[in-house]
Each structure stands twice: as C-alpha cells, then as structure tokens.
Amino acid sequence: MLNFLRSHQLGIMLFMEGICLATAFLTLITRNLPKAKKIAIFLLELNSALIMISSRFYYINKDAIGDYAGIYLRIAKFFDYFFSFSIIYVMNLYIKDLNNEFKSKGLKGWKYNHLIIRLNDIIMITLTLILIVSQFTPFCYYFDANNVYHRTKGTFLFLIFLPAAIFLEAIFVISNHKILSPAVRIPLFLFIVIPFLATILQFTTFGIAFTAMSTSGTSVLLYVFVVQDTNREIERSHKLEVEMLERYKKKLEETVRKRTAELMIANQKAENLLLNILPVEIARELTENPNQTISKKYPNATVLFTDIVGFTKMSSEMTAEETVEMLNNMTQKFDERAKREGIEKIKTIGDSYMAATGLIEDANNDGAQRLIHFAQGLLEDVNEFNETSSHKVKIRIGVNTGPIVAGVIGKTKFIYDVWGDTVNVASRMETNGEPMQIHVSEATYKLTKDLFPYGKAVNVEVKGKGLMKSYFL
C-alpha cells in the first residue's frame, strides 16, 4: 500500500490540486454562503491547493543536486510547512465565524470559545516564527550537501504546537457538539482528526505527503457539507418566512373579519338609527344620494296629531325631570305601537305627537283605516299609562286625509317632515277636538265610515277654510 502511494502520489497530488482549485472557484461563485464563511472556505481550499503544489514540487525535485536545487527545495519545504500552518489558521477563522453566530444568538459559552480561538492564534504565530527561523538556521530541519532533508531536535516543537492547535480546535467541536448541526459538526471533526493522524504518520514515514493529501481531501469535504448546511438553513428560513406569512395572513384575515363584523354592526346601528328618523324608502334614497334634495308627493296620505289636554298647567306643577319622564314614557308607548302597526312616526313637538300613513304614490291605499285603528290604540295606551302614573293625562286626536308633500330638511341634524293643507287641517281637527276623542275630517270619514262607528257631523271653523264638516269616532 505504501509503495503504491509512493509511486502514484504525484498523480494523486496533481488531481487533488485541481479539485481544490475548482472548489475554491466554486466557493467564490456560491451565492448563498455568508461573506465571512465564504472567505474562510475559499482560503482553506486555496491553501489546500497551494500545499499540494509545494509538496508536489518538492517530491519532483527532491533528488536534484546543485546549489540552485537546494534553494528550490528549501523554499518548497518552507511553503509546505507554511501552508500547513495557514490551513490550521484559516480553520481557526472558520471557527471564529461560527462563534460569532453563537454570540449573535446569545448562546452560552461563546466567551470560552473566544479564549480557545485566541490561544490558537498565538500558537500559529509562534509556529510561523519558528518556521522562519528554521528557514535560515538548522533549528528544526536542514538540507545536506546532497540536498537531502533532515530533521533536527527542534522538530519536537512542531510535534508539540501542531497537535496542540488541532487539539484546541477539537475541544471547540466537542464542547459545542449540541449546538453545531451534523452538517457542520461531522466535517469539522473529520478535518481535525484525519490530518492529525496523517501528520503523525508522516513524521514516522518518509517519502509520502500524508498531511497535504488528507488536508486537501477533507477541505473539499468540508465545502460540500457547508454548502449543504447553508442551503438547509436557507430552506428553513424560507419555511419560517412562509409560516410567518401564513400566520400573518390568518391574523390579518381574522382582523378583517372582526373589523368587517364591527363595521356591519356599526352600519346596522346607523341604518336602524336612520330608520328611526326616516321612512325606509327615504332612508335608502338618502343613503344612495346624500347630496340630492329628497322630496316626495303623496296623493292620498292620512295625518294624525295628538296633544295632551292642559299640558302647560300640568307641567308647571311638575319638576323638569318629572315632565321629561312622563313625556318619554308616553311617547315610548306610542312609538312601540307605531312600529307594531306599521305607522310612520313623523315627529314630536313638546307634548304633540305626529304620525302618518299612506306615504306611497298609489292613491288607493288603506292608510286612513290603519291610522284610525292606530288612534284607537293610542287611547288605550293613555288609559294604561294612567293606571300606573301619578299624573293622569288626557289627549285629543285629530285626523285628516289628502295630498301632502314630504321631504328631508337640512344637512346636519336633518329632519323628515310633511307639509300641505292636509297637515294643517289635521292639526285643526286636533285643536278643535275633545279629550280622549278621535276627531276626523270629512275626507277621512268618507274613507272609513263603513268600518268605524261615527257620530253626527259637526261643523268646525277652520282658519283659512271656513266651516268644515267633521266627525267624532
């Protein structure tokens, strides 16, 4: 086996030299490697190639004679040692980059690792100084007159410091084996152990460059593992990014759903509030065309007015809170009934309550009938109110049917209102009515006389209209 290596090592070294140079080039063009790691791996591959060149040059010319040959061999041997030391130093740079990652992640032990790295730097500087001295003196080795290489007693320094440097790097790998991924831990261990064993073997076996060949081989192996580990980290990072984006997407979708639900609730509240003020048709038109003037003509609407009898005197004997509470309680009863029976409340003014039906463009409607029925219910509500209230009230009710105009007035604090002679007559019916009686105009009477019992016609003086026939239910 040893004879085979001796006879074929020049070819093997040439092949590995090319592999290391190619790997150095690949390291430069590999995009995914971090800058510090890329520099360390590139220098490692380059030094591995250079040690192969210097070792191969030495073994090619080791049998040469002459002064110039001695110089070449001495230089080749110098670089053979120098590049070996340089590889260990560059490996230290790689380890330093790993330790910086530990530090950035806040992992424990990075200070202890830093001490190992600094101590290794000191050893490599010491070895380099010993090598320089040995180049000009026979301190560690020399070449005789026939250019034959000989080791001296100073060589033991190499045997002490080189294993010490490798041992320190091994301590780093062992102490951080739980932190390092297998793709980093395994090649690091091989890069340390195999050249270490090869160096011991080379000191006991002449004529074979075990250290150079083992270092070059493991450096290529280290590159392959580092690239795989880097790609794995990038894939993991991409996966984490995708997971984060998915979580963010779900969170955003949930937020959008919540905000949409809140917006729908807010819109519903706003719509309900709008419907408390406006009829459905008017509210829809105002929402779709907020800047448009809203006005409608209804040919056959029925309007109702109510008023509390003697309210002025009654309120003067009550506190403000009592007055508001009484009006609020009564109005709430009226509002609830209007909602149940589909009556359109128009507004309240003081103690007066105004409502209407037939707010459609079709003149043939049952608005008059429904409003009379509503008026009867209001009297029931008043009687029910009086059963529990300390202040007994009576109301007058006036109703009229005819054409009206309706619309929305104002841009802020707007109000829906109705106008026309029909409204004025309905108000006069209420004013000229009797307590707890429903007073209707002749127009309403004609539409409802077959449905409700009325008394005899009563002539009422209406301002601007003269005498008018009216009826009490």
C-alpha positions as CSV (number, residue, x, y, z in Angstrom):
1,M,0.0,0.0,0.0
2,L,2.8,2.4,1.0
3,N,4.7,1.5,-2.2
4,F,1.6,2.2,-4.3
5,L,1.2,5.6,-2.7
6,R,4.9,6.5,-3.2
7,S,4.8,5.5,-6.9
8,H,1.4,7.2,-7.6
9,Q,1.3,10.2,-5.2
10,L,2.4,12.8,-7.8
11,G,-0.5,12.0,-9.9
12,I,-2.8,11.9,-6.9
13,M,-1.5,15.2,-5.7
14,L,-2.0,16.8,-9.2
15,F,-5.6,15.5,-9.3
16,M,-6.3,16.8,-5.8
17,E,-4.6,20.1,-6.6
18,G,-7.1,20.6,-9.4
19,I,-10.0,19.6,-7.2
20,C,-9.0,22.2,-4.6
21,L,-8.7,25.0,-7.1
22,A,-12.0,24.1,-8.7
23,T,-13.6,24.1,-5.2
24,A,-12.1,27.5,-4.4
25,F,-13.6,28.9,-7.6
26,L,-17.0,27.3,-6.7
27,T,-16.8,28.9,-3.3
28,L,-16.4,32.3,-4.8
29,I,-19.4,32.0,-7.0
30,T,-21.6,30.3,-4.4
31,R,-24.2,33.0,-3.6
32,N,-25.8,31.5,-0.5
33,L,-22.7,31.4,1.7
34,P,-22.3,34.3,4.2
35,K,-19.3,36.6,3.5
36,A,-17.2,35.6,6.5
37,K,-17.8,31.9,5.9
38,K,-17.1,32.2,2.2
39,I,-13.8,33.9,2.8
40,A,-12.7,31.2,5.3
41,I,-13.7,28.3,3.0
42,F,-12.1,30.0,-0.1
43,L,-8.8,30.5,1.8
44,L,-9.0,26.9,3.1
45,E,-9.4,25.5,-0.4
46,L,-6.7,27.8,-1.9
47,N,-4.2,26.9,0.8
48,S,-5.0,23.2,0.3
49,A,-4.2,23.6,-3.4
50,L,-1.0,25.6,-2.7
51,I,0.2,23.0,-0.2
52,M,-0.3,20.3,-2.9
53,I,1.7,22.5,-5.4
54,S,4.6,23.0,-3.0
55,S,4.6,19.3,-1.8
56,R,4.4,18.1,-5.4
57,F,7.2,20.4,-6.4
58,Y,9.3,19.2,-3.5
59,Y,8.8,15.5,-4.3
60,I,9.5,16.1,-8.0
61,N,12.9,17.8,-7.3
62,K,14.0,16.0,-4.1
63,D,16.7,14.1,-5.9
64,A,18.1,17.1,-7.7
65,I,21.6,18.3,-6.9
66,G,23.3,21.6,-7.1
67,D,23.1,24.9,-5.2
68,Y,20.0,26.1,-7.1
69,A,18.2,22.9,-6.5
70,G,18.9,23.2,-2.8
71,I,17.4,26.7,-2.7
72,Y,14.3,25.4,-4.6
73,L,13.9,22.5,-2.2
74,R,14.3,24.7,0.9
75,I,11.7,27.1,-0.4
76,A,9.3,24.3,-1.3
77,K,9.7,22.8,2.1
78,F,9.2,26.1,3.8
79,F,5.9,26.6,1.9
80,D,5.0,23.0,2.6
81,Y,5.1,23.8,6.3
82,F,3.8,27.4,5.9
83,F,0.6,26.3,4.0
84,S,0.0,23.6,6.6
85,F,0.1,26.2,9.4
86,S,-2.0,28.5,7.2
87,I,-4.7,25.9,6.8
88,I,-5.0,25.5,10.6
89,Y,-5.1,29.3,10.9
90,V,-7.9,29.6,8.3
91,M,-9.7,26.8,10.0
92,N,-9.5,29.0,13.1
93,L,-11.1,31.8,11.1
94,Y,-14.0,29.5,10.2
95,I,-14.4,28.5,13.9
96,K,-14.3,32.2,14.8
97,D,-17.2,32.9,12.4
98,L,-19.2,30.0,14.0
99,N,-18.6,31.5,17.4
100,N,-19.7,34.9,16.2
101,E,-23.0,33.3,15.2
102,F,-23.3,31.8,18.8
103,K,-22.7,35.3,20.2
104,S,-25.3,36.9,18.0
105,K,-27.8,34.3,19.1
106,G,-27.0,34.9,22.7
107,L,-25.8,31.3,23.3
108,K,-23.8,30.4,26.3
109,G,-20.1,29.5,26.1
110,W,-19.1,31.9,23.3
111,K,-16.6,33.7,25.7
112,Y,-14.9,30.3,26.5
113,N,-14.7,29.6,22.7
114,H,-13.2,33.0,22.1
115,L,-10.4,32.2,24.5
116,I,-9.7,28.9,22.6
117,I,-9.6,30.9,19.3
118,R,-7.2,33.5,20.7
119,L,-4.9,30.8,22.1
120,N,-4.8,29.0,18.8
121,D,-3.9,32.3,17.0
122,I,-0.9,32.6,19.4
123,I,0.2,29.0,18.7
124,M,0.0,29.6,14.9
125,I,2.0,32.8,15.1
126,T,4.6,31.0,17.2
127,L,4.9,28.2,14.7
128,T,5.3,30.6,11.9
129,L,8.1,32.4,13.7
130,I,9.8,29.0,14.4
131,L,9.4,28.1,10.7
132,I,11.0,31.4,9.6
133,V,14.0,30.8,11.9
134,S,14.3,27.3,10.6
135,Q,14.5,28.6,7.0
136,F,17.8,30.3,7.8
137,T,19.2,28.1,10.5
138,P,19.1,24.3,11.1
139,F,16.8,24.8,14.1
140,C,14.1,22.3,13.0
141,Y,15.5,20.9,9.8
142,Y,18.3,21.3,7.2
143,F,19.4,20.1,3.8
144,D,22.9,18.5,3.5
145,A,25.3,18.9,0.6
146,N,23.3,16.4,-1.5
147,N,20.1,18.3,-0.8
148,V,18.7,15.6,1.4
149,Y,16.2,16.7,4.0
150,H,17.0,16.1,7.7
151,R,15.1,16.8,10.8
152,T,16.8,18.2,14.0
153,K,15.9,18.3,17.6
154,G,13.9,21.5,17.2
155,T,11.4,19.5,15.2
156,F,9.8,18.5,18.5
157,L,8.4,22.0,18.7
158,F,6.3,21.2,15.7
159,L,5.3,17.9,17.3
160,I,4.1,19.9,20.4
161,F,2.5,23.0,18.9
162,L,0.8,21.5,15.9
163,P,-1.1,18.8,17.9
164,A,-1.9,21.5,20.5
165,A,-3.5,23.7,17.9
166,I,-5.5,20.8,16.4
167,F,-6.4,19.7,20.0
168,L,-7.9,23.1,20.7
169,E,-10.0,23.0,17.6
170,A,-11.2,19.6,18.6
171,I,-12.2,21.0,22.1
172,F,-14.3,23.6,20.3
173,V,-16.1,21.0,18.3
174,I,-16.7,18.6,21.2
175,S,-17.8,21.4,23.7
176,N,-20.3,22.8,21.1
177,H,-21.4,19.5,19.6
178,K,-25.0,20.1,20.8
179,I,-25.2,23.5,19.2
180,L,-23.5,22.6,15.9
181,S,-25.6,20.9,13.3
182,P,-24.5,17.5,12.0
183,A,-23.6,19.1,8.6
184,V,-21.1,21.3,10.4
185,R,-20.0,19.0,13.3
186,I,-19.1,15.9,11.2
187,P,-16.8,17.6,8.6
188,L,-15.2,19.7,11.3
189,F,-14.4,16.6,13.2
190,L,-13.1,14.8,10.2
191,F,-11.0,17.8,9.1
192,I,-9.3,17.8,12.6
193,V,-8.9,14.1,13.2
194,I,-7.8,12.9,9.7
195,P,-5.0,15.4,9.1
196,F,-3.9,15.0,12.7
197,L,-3.4,11.2,12.2
198,A,-1.8,11.9,8.8
199,T,0.7,14.3,10.4
200,I,1.7,11.6,13.0
201,L,2.0,9.1,10.2
202,Q,4.1,11.5,8.0
203,F,6.6,12.0,10.9
204,T,7.1,8.3,11.1
205,T,7.0,7.5,7.3
206,F,9.3,9.3,4.8
207,G,8.5,10.0,1.2
208,I,4.7,10.3,1.3
209,A,2.8,13.6,1.8
210,F,0.1,12.3,4.0
211,T,-0.7,15.6,5.7
212,A,-1.1,17.5,2.4
213,M,-3.3,14.9,0.7
214,S,-5.5,14.4,3.8
215,T,-5.9,18.1,4.3
216,S,-6.9,18.7,0.7
217,G,-9.4,15.9,0.7
218,T,-11.1,16.9,4.0
219,S,-11.2,20.6,2.9
220,V,-13.2,19.6,-0.2
221,L,-15.5,17.5,2.1
222,L,-15.9,20.5,4.4
223,Y,-17.0,22.7,1.5
224,V,-19.7,20.2,0.4
225,F,-21.1,19.9,3.9
226,V,-21.0,23.7,4.5
227,V,-22.9,24.3,1.3
228,Q,-25.5,21.7,2.2
229,D,-25.9,23.2,5.7
230,T,-26.2,26.7,4.3
231,N,-28.9,25.5,1.8
232,R,-30.7,23.7,4.7
233,E,-30.6,26.9,6.7
234,I,-31.9,29.0,3.8
235,E,-34.7,26.4,3.2
236,R,-35.5,26.5,7.0
237,S,-35.5,30.3,6.9
238,H,-37.8,30.3,3.8
239,K,-40.1,27.8,5.6
240,L,-40.2,30.0,8.7
241,E,-40.9,33.1,6.5
242,V,-43.8,31.2,4.8
243,E,-45.1,30.1,8.2
244,M,-44.9,33.7,9.5
245,L,-46.6,34.9,6.3
246,E,-49.3,32.3,6.8
247,R,-49.8,33.3,10.4
248,Y,-49.8,36.9,9.5
249,K,-52.3,36.2,6.7
250,K,-54.6,34.3,9.1
251,K,-54.3,37.0,11.7
252,L,-55.0,39.7,9.0
253,E,-58.0,37.7,7.8
254,E,-59.3,37.3,11.3
255,T,-58.7,41.1,11.9
256,V,-60.5,41.8,8.6
257,R,-63.4,39.5,9.7
258,K,-63.6,41.2,13.0
259,R,-63.5,44.7,11.5
260,T,-66.0,43.7,8.9
261,A,-68.3,42.3,11.5
262,E,-67.8,45.5,13.6
263,L,-68.4,47.6,10.5
264,M,-71.6,45.7,9.7
265,I,-72.8,46.1,13.3
266,A,-72.0,49.8,13.1
267,N,-73.7,50.1,9.7
268,Q,-76.7,48.3,11.1
269,K,-76.8,50.6,14.1
270,A,-76.5,53.6,11.8
271,E,-79.2,52.2,9.5
272,N,-81.5,51.5,12.4
273,L,-80.9,55.0,13.7
274,L,-81.7,56.4,10.3
275,L,-84.8,54.3,10.1
276,N,-85.9,55.7,13.5
277,I,-85.8,59.1,11.8
278,L,-86.9,58.4,8.2
279,P,-89.2,56.1,6.3
280,V,-87.4,53.1,4.7
281,E,-87.8,54.5,1.1
282,I,-86.5,57.9,2.1
283,A,-83.6,56.4,4.2
284,R,-82.5,54.3,1.2
285,E,-82.6,57.2,-1.2
286,L,-80.7,59.5,1.2
287,T,-78.0,56.9,1.7
288,E,-77.6,56.4,-2.1
289,N,-77.7,60.1,-2.9
290,P,-76.6,62.1,0.2
291,N,-76.2,65.3,-1.7
292,Q,-79.6,65.2,-3.5
293,T,-82.7,67.0,-2.3
294,I,-85.2,64.4,-1.1
295,S,-88.8,65.3,-1.7
296,K,-91.9,63.3,-2.5
297,K,-95.6,63.9,-3.3
298,Y,-98.2,61.6,-1.9
299,P,-101.7,61.9,-3.3
300,N,-103.7,60.2,-0.5
301,A,-101.9,60.3,2.8
302,T,-103.6,60.3,6.3
303,V,-102.1,62.5,9.0
304,L,-102.7,62.3,12.8
305,F,-102.0,64.8,15.6
306,T,-102.3,64.2,19.3
307,D,-101.9,66.7,22.1
308,I,-102.1,66.4,25.9
309,V,-105.0,68.4,27.4
310,G,-103.9,71.1,29.8
311,F,-100.2,70.2,29.5
312,T,-99.0,73.7,30.1
313,K,-100.7,73.9,33.5
314,M,-99.7,70.3,34.3
315,S,-96.0,70.8,33.5
316,S,-95.9,74.0,35.7
317,E,-96.7,71.9,38.7
318,M,-94.1,69.2,37.9
319,T,-90.3,69.2,38.1
320,A,-88.3,69.2,34.8
321,E,-87.3,65.5,35.4
322,E,-90.9,64.5,36.0
323,T,-92.1,66.3,32.9
324,V,-89.5,64.7,30.7
325,E,-90.0,61.2,32.2
326,M,-93.8,61.5,31.7
327,L,-93.5,62.5,28.1
328,N,-90.8,59.9,27.4
329,N,-92.8,57.1,28.9
330,M,-95.9,58.0,26.9
331,T,-94.0,58.6,23.7
332,Q,-92.3,55.2,24.0
333,K,-95.7,53.5,24.2
334,F,-96.8,55.4,21.1
335,D,-93.6,54.5,19.3
336,E,-93.9,50.8,20.1
337,R,-97.4,50.8,18.8
338,A,-96.5,52.6,15.6
339,K,-93.7,50.1,15.0
340,R,-96.1,47.1,15.5
341,E,-98.8,48.5,13.3
342,G,-96.5,49.9,10.5
343,I,-97.4,53.6,11.2
344,E,-94.8,56.2,10.2
345,K,-94.0,58.5,13.1
346,I,-93.2,61.9,11.8
347,K,-92.0,63.8,14.9
348,T,-92.8,65.0,18.4
349,I,-93.0,68.7,19.3
350,G,-93.4,69.2,23.0
351,D,-96.4,67.2,24.1
352,S,-97.6,66.9,20.5
353,Y,-97.2,63.6,18.6
354,M,-97.5,63.5,14.8
355,A,-97.8,60.3,12.6
356,A,-98.9,59.4,9.1
357,T,-99.9,56.6,6.8
358,G,-100.4,56.2,3.0
359,L,-96.9,57.6,2.3
360,I,-96.9,55.9,-1.1
361,E,-97.5,57.2,-4.6
362,D,-100.6,54.9,-5.1
363,A,-103.7,56.8,-4.1
364,N,-105.6,53.6,-3.5
365,N,-104.3,52.6,-0.1
366,D,-105.7,51.7,3.3
367,G,-103.8,54.3,5.2
368,A,-106.9,56.0,6.6
369,Q,-108.2,52.8,8.0
370,R,-104.9,51.8,9.6
371,L,-104.4,55.3,11.2
372,I,-107.9,55.3,12.8
373,H,-107.1,51.9,14.2
374,F,-103.8,53.3,15.5
375,A,-105.6,56.3,17.1
376,Q,-107.9,53.9,19.0
377,G,-104.8,52.1,20.3
378,L,-103.3,55.4,21.5
379,L,-106.3,56.0,23.7
380,E,-105.8,52.5,25.1
381,D,-102.1,53.4,25.7
382,V,-103.1,56.6,27.6
383,N,-105.5,54.6,29.8
384,E,-102.8,52.1,30.5
385,F,-100.4,54.9,31.3
386,N,-102.8,56.5,33.8
387,E,-103.1,53.2,35.7
388,T,-99.5,53.5,36.9
389,S,-98.8,57.2,36.7
390,S,-99.4,59.7,39.5
391,H,-100.1,62.3,36.8
392,K,-103.3,61.5,34.9
393,V,-103.4,62.7,31.4
394,K,-106.0,63.0,28.6
395,I,-105.2,63.5,24.9
396,R,-107.0,65.0,21.9
397,I,-106.6,63.3,18.5
398,G,-107.1,64.9,15.1
399,V,-107.0,63.1,11.7
400,N,-107.2,64.2,8.1
401,T,-106.7,62.6,4.7
402,G,-105.4,64.2,1.4
403,P,-102.4,65.0,-0.7
404,I,-99.2,66.1,1.1
405,V,-95.5,66.9,0.3
406,A,-92.8,65.1,2.3
407,G,-89.0,65.6,2.4
408,V,-85.8,65.9,4.3
409,I,-84.7,69.3,5.6
410,G,-81.1,70.2,6.5
411,K,-77.7,68.6,6.2
412,T,-76.8,68.3,9.9
413,K,-79.4,67.2,12.4
414,F,-81.8,66.8,9.5
415,I,-85.5,66.1,9.9
416,Y,-88.1,64.4,7.9
417,D,-91.3,66.4,7.7
418,V,-94.6,66.7,5.8
419,W,-96.4,69.8,4.5
420,G,-99.6,70.9,2.9
421,D,-103.2,71.8,3.5
422,T,-103.9,68.2,4.6
423,V,-101.4,68.6,7.5
424,N,-102.9,72.0,8.6
425,V,-106.5,70.5,8.6
426,A,-105.3,67.5,10.7
427,S,-103.8,69.9,13.2
428,R,-107.1,71.9,13.4
429,M,-109.0,68.7,13.9
430,E,-106.8,68.0,17.0
431,T,-107.1,71.6,18.3
432,N,-111.0,71.6,18.0
433,G,-111.3,68.0,19.3
434,E,-112.5,66.7,22.7
435,P,-110.4,65.0,25.4
436,M,-110.0,61.3,24.7
437,Q,-111.9,61.6,21.5
438,I,-110.8,60.9,17.8
439,H,-111.8,63.9,15.7
440,V,-111.6,63.3,11.9
441,S,-112.2,65.4,8.8
442,E,-114.9,64.7,6.2
443,A,-112.2,63.3,3.8
444,T,-111.2,60.6,6.4
445,Y,-114.8,59.9,7.3
446,K,-115.7,59.1,3.7
447,L,-112.8,56.5,3.5
448,T,-113.6,54.9,6.9
449,K,-117.3,55.4,7.6
450,D,-118.2,51.8,6.7
451,L,-115.5,50.5,9.0
452,F,-115.9,52.5,12.2
453,P,-118.9,54.0,14.0
454,Y,-119.1,57.8,13.9
455,G,-121.4,60.3,15.4
456,K,-123.3,63.0,13.6
457,A,-121.4,65.6,11.5
458,V,-120.1,68.6,13.5
459,N,-119.3,71.9,11.8
460,V,-115.8,73.3,12.7
461,E,-114.4,76.7,11.9
462,V,-111.0,76.2,10.3
463,K,-108.7,79.1,9.8
464,G,-108.4,79.8,6.1
465,K,-111.0,77.2,5.2
466,G,-114.2,78.4,6.9
467,L,-116.8,75.9,8.2
468,M,-115.9,72.3,7.6
469,K,-117.8,69.1,8.4
470,S,-116.1,66.8,10.9
471,Y,-116.9,63.7,12.8
472,F,-116.1,62.1,16.2
473,L,-115.5,58.4,16.4
